[in-house]
Amino acid sequence: MTATARPALLAISHGTASTTGAGAVATLVDAVADRLDAPVHAGFVDVQQPDVPTCLAGLRDDPAVDATVVVPLLLSAGYHVHVDLREDVDAAAAGGDAVTLGGALGPDDRLVDVLERRLAEAGLRDDDTVVLAAAGSSDARAVADCEATAARLGERLGRVVAVGYIANATPRVHEVVAAARDRAPDRRVVVAAYLLAPGFFADLAARAGGDVTTAPLLVAHEDAPAELVDVVLDRYRAVVRAAGAPRPTA
């Protein structure tokens, strides 16, 4: 990235077969575009198109783009960040593109803000047991990120928050919910969905046995939370700042 670059922001989400979930993610990308005085584009690391190489090829031919910052719209830094996106970005850079990979969205206290709000909206009680439902990853670094988020949420709520995973890691959400119910059968178990948007994983979280399950961070037909928009912009700005490029207004 050169000192005169005006970097585009390429927001890369996981991708989903859920039209509701895709629409919710689009609200986040649109909100970021409304705040940033630079080109904002979207792509996907899985399930949907365009994929990252396709997006970067398109930006390479865009005269309005001098450089690109890829921001993963992923809550933790697992295989998709450390391997898939890293390989795509490195390949583009080796081909001469001015492209840099930013950090995942979490852990971040602003994500905890949204989790806490979703719990309040779901009617959290003082004596409820809270289980954080995360997507899960085979990458230990992503699991550590989720554990850190659970610890931050627990500190915020003043109670222990255990984390369960929907796939690719253990313990699974339904196991954590069942264990919580065994320990305190007279208490409700509330599942906090640590998921970006509605879709298959959110449906699985809702079927994990909790008495109540919160909405994910992005809710269909609602504006993206300002905290999420701020986190995306901060991940972009961190790359721009480190590269010494002029910062577009936001």
C-alpha positions as CSV (number, residue, x, y, z in Angstrom):
1,M,0.0,0.0,0.0
2,T,1.6,3.3,-1.0
3,A,1.5,6.6,0.9
4,T,-0.9,8.0,-1.8
5,A,-3.3,5.1,-1.7
6,R,-7.0,5.6,-1.2
7,P,-7.8,2.1,0.0
8,A,-11.0,0.4,-0.7
9,L,-12.6,-1.7,2.0
10,L,-13.5,-5.2,0.9
11,A,-15.8,-6.7,3.6
12,I,-15.7,-10.5,3.5
13,S,-18.3,-12.5,5.3
14,H,-18.6,-16.2,5.6
15,G,-21.6,-16.5,3.2
16,T,-24.9,-18.1,3.8
17,A,-27.7,-19.9,2.0
18,S,-30.2,-17.9,4.1
19,T,-31.7,-15.0,2.2
20,T,-32.6,-13.5,5.6
21,G,-29.0,-13.8,6.8
22,A,-27.6,-12.4,3.6
23,G,-29.9,-9.4,3.9
24,A,-28.8,-8.8,7.5
25,V,-25.1,-8.9,6.5
26,A,-25.8,-6.5,3.6
27,T,-27.2,-4.0,6.1
28,L,-23.8,-4.0,7.9
29,V,-21.9,-3.5,4.6
30,D,-24.3,-0.7,3.6
31,A,-23.9,1.0,7.0
32,V,-20.1,0.9,6.6
33,A,-20.3,2.3,3.1
34,D,-22.5,5.2,4.5
35,R,-19.8,6.0,7.0
36,L,-16.6,5.7,5.0
37,D,-15.4,8.1,2.3
38,A,-13.8,5.3,0.3
39,P,-15.1,2.5,-1.9
40,V,-16.7,-0.3,0.0
41,H,-17.3,-3.7,-1.6
42,A,-18.5,-7.1,-0.4
43,G,-17.5,-10.7,-1.0
44,F,-17.6,-14.1,0.7
45,V,-15.1,-16.7,1.9
46,D,-17.6,-19.6,1.5
47,V,-21.1,-20.6,0.2
48,Q,-21.8,-17.4,-1.8
49,Q,-20.2,-15.5,-4.7
50,P,-18.2,-13.5,-5.5
51,D,-15.3,-15.1,-3.7
52,V,-12.2,-13.2,-2.6
53,P,-10.1,-13.8,-5.7
54,T,-13.0,-12.6,-7.9
55,C,-13.5,-9.5,-5.8
56,L,-9.8,-8.6,-5.9
57,A,-9.6,-9.2,-9.6
58,G,-12.5,-6.8,-10.1
59,L,-10.9,-4.2,-7.9
60,R,-7.6,-4.5,-9.8
61,D,-9.4,-3.1,-12.8
62,D,-11.2,-0.3,-11.0
63,P,-9.6,3.1,-11.6
64,A,-11.1,4.4,-8.4
65,V,-9.2,1.9,-6.3
66,D,-5.5,2.2,-5.6
67,A,-5.3,-0.3,-2.8
68,T,-7.6,-2.6,-0.9
69,V,-8.0,-3.6,2.8
70,V,-9.8,-6.9,3.3
71,V,-11.8,-6.8,6.5
72,P,-13.2,-10.2,7.6
73,L,-16.7,-10.0,8.9
74,L,-16.0,-12.9,11.1
75,L,-16.3,-12.9,14.9
76,S,-13.1,-14.8,15.5
77,A,-9.8,-15.5,13.7
78,G,-9.9,-19.1,12.7
79,Y,-9.1,-21.1,9.6
80,H,-11.0,-18.8,7.2
81,V,-8.8,-15.8,8.4
82,H,-5.5,-17.5,9.0
83,V,-5.6,-19.8,6.0
84,D,-8.2,-19.0,3.4
85,L,-8.1,-15.2,3.4
86,R,-4.4,-15.2,4.1
87,E,-3.7,-17.3,1.0
88,D,-6.0,-15.2,-1.1
89,V,-4.5,-12.0,0.0
90,D,-0.9,-13.2,-0.3
91,A,-1.6,-14.6,-3.8
92,A,-3.0,-11.2,-4.9
93,A,-0.1,-9.3,-3.4
94,A,2.4,-11.7,-5.1
95,G,0.7,-10.7,-8.3
96,G,1.3,-7.1,-7.7
97,D,-1.9,-6.0,-6.0
98,A,-1.8,-3.5,-3.1
99,V,-3.9,-5.6,-0.8
100,T,-3.7,-6.1,3.0
101,L,-5.6,-8.3,5.4
102,G,-7.2,-6.8,8.5
103,G,-8.2,-8.4,11.7
104,A,-11.3,-10.3,12.6
105,L,-14.1,-8.5,14.4
106,G,-13.6,-10.1,17.8
107,P,-12.9,-10.3,20.6
108,D,-14.1,-6.7,21.2
109,D,-16.0,-5.1,24.0
110,R,-18.3,-3.5,21.5
111,L,-19.5,-7.0,20.4
112,V,-20.1,-7.7,24.1
113,D,-22.3,-4.5,24.1
114,V,-24.5,-6.0,21.4
115,L,-24.6,-9.4,23.1
116,E,-25.7,-7.8,26.3
117,R,-28.4,-5.8,24.5
118,R,-29.7,-9.0,22.8
119,L,-29.9,-10.6,26.2
120,A,-31.9,-7.7,27.6
121,E,-34.2,-7.8,24.6
122,A,-34.8,-11.5,25.3
123,G,-35.8,-10.8,28.9
124,L,-32.7,-11.9,30.8
125,R,-33.3,-12.4,34.5
126,D,-30.9,-12.0,37.3
127,D,-31.0,-15.8,38.1
128,D,-30.7,-17.1,34.5
129,T,-27.8,-19.2,33.5
130,V,-26.2,-17.8,30.3
131,V,-24.5,-20.0,27.7
132,L,-22.6,-18.4,24.8
133,A,-23.3,-20.2,21.5
134,A,-20.4,-19.8,19.0
135,A,-20.0,-21.2,15.6
136,G,-16.9,-23.2,16.4
137,S,-13.6,-23.8,14.6
138,S,-10.9,-26.4,14.3
139,D,-8.4,-23.6,14.8
140,A,-7.5,-23.2,18.5
141,R,-7.0,-19.5,18.1
142,A,-10.6,-19.0,17.2
143,V,-11.7,-21.1,20.1
144,A,-9.5,-18.9,22.4
145,D,-11.2,-15.8,20.9
146,C,-14.7,-17.2,21.8
147,E,-13.5,-18.1,25.3
148,A,-12.3,-14.6,25.7
149,T,-15.7,-13.2,24.6
150,A,-17.5,-15.5,27.0
151,A,-15.2,-14.2,29.8
152,R,-15.9,-10.6,28.9
153,L,-19.6,-11.2,28.8
154,G,-19.5,-12.9,32.1
155,E,-17.7,-10.0,33.7
156,R,-20.3,-7.7,32.2
157,L,-23.2,-9.7,33.5
158,G,-21.7,-10.6,36.9
159,R,-22.0,-14.3,36.4
160,V,-20.1,-17.2,34.8
161,V,-20.8,-17.6,31.1
162,A,-19.8,-20.9,29.6
163,V,-19.3,-21.3,25.8
164,G,-20.6,-24.1,23.6
165,Y,-19.9,-24.6,19.9
166,I,-22.3,-25.4,17.1
167,A,-19.7,-27.2,15.0
168,N,-16.0,-28.1,14.7
169,A,-15.2,-27.6,18.4
170,T,-16.2,-29.0,21.8
171,P,-18.1,-28.8,24.0
172,R,-21.2,-28.5,21.9
173,V,-23.9,-26.0,22.8
174,H,-26.5,-28.7,23.7
175,E,-24.0,-30.3,26.0
176,V,-23.3,-27.1,27.8
177,V,-27.0,-26.3,28.1
178,A,-27.7,-29.8,29.5
179,A,-24.9,-29.5,32.0
180,A,-26.1,-26.1,33.1
181,R,-29.6,-27.5,33.6
182,D,-28.3,-30.4,35.7
183,R,-26.4,-28.0,38.0
184,A,-29.3,-25.7,38.5
185,P,-32.6,-27.3,37.4
186,D,-34.7,-24.5,38.9
187,R,-33.0,-21.8,36.7
188,R,-33.7,-20.9,33.1
189,V,-30.9,-21.5,30.6
190,V,-30.5,-18.6,28.2
191,V,-28.5,-19.1,25.0
192,A,-26.7,-16.0,23.8
193,A,-26.2,-16.5,20.0
194,Y,-22.6,-15.3,19.3
195,L,-23.3,-15.3,15.5
196,L,-23.2,-12.5,13.0
197,A,-26.6,-13.1,11.3
198,P,-29.6,-15.3,11.0
199,G,-29.1,-18.6,9.2
200,F,-28.5,-22.3,9.6
201,F,-26.2,-21.9,12.7
202,A,-28.6,-19.5,14.4
203,D,-31.4,-22.1,13.8
204,L,-29.2,-24.8,15.4
205,A,-28.5,-22.6,18.4
206,A,-32.2,-22.1,18.9
207,R,-32.6,-25.9,18.9
208,A,-29.8,-26.5,21.5
209,G,-32.3,-26.8,24.4
210,G,-32.2,-23.4,26.0
211,D,-35.3,-21.9,27.5
212,V,-34.6,-18.7,25.6
213,T,-32.2,-18.0,22.7
214,T,-31.2,-14.5,21.7
215,A,-31.2,-13.1,18.2
216,P,-27.7,-12.9,16.5
217,L,-25.8,-9.7,16.4
218,L,-27.4,-8.6,13.1
219,V,-31.2,-8.8,13.0
220,A,-33.3,-9.0,9.8
221,H,-35.0,-5.8,8.8
222,E,-33.2,-3.8,11.4
223,D,-30.3,-1.4,11.1
224,A,-26.9,-2.8,11.8
225,P,-25.8,-2.0,15.4
226,A,-23.5,1.1,15.5
227,E,-21.0,-0.9,17.5
228,L,-20.6,-3.4,14.7
229,V,-20.1,-0.7,12.2
230,D,-17.5,0.9,14.4
231,V,-15.6,-2.3,14.8
232,V,-15.4,-2.9,11.0
233,L,-14.2,0.7,10.5
234,D,-11.6,0.3,13.2
235,R,-10.2,-2.9,11.6
236,Y,-9.9,-1.0,8.3
237,R,-8.3,2.1,9.9
238,A,-5.8,0.0,11.8
239,V,-4.4,-1.3,8.5
240,V,-4.5,2.1,6.9
241,R,-2.7,3.6,9.9
242,A,0.0,0.9,9.9
243,A,0.6,1.4,6.2
244,G,0.9,5.2,6.5
245,A,-1.8,5.8,3.9
246,P,-4.1,8.9,4.2
247,R,-7.2,8.0,6.2
248,P,-10.5,8.6,4.4
249,T,-13.1,10.4,6.5
250,A,-15.6,8.3,8.4
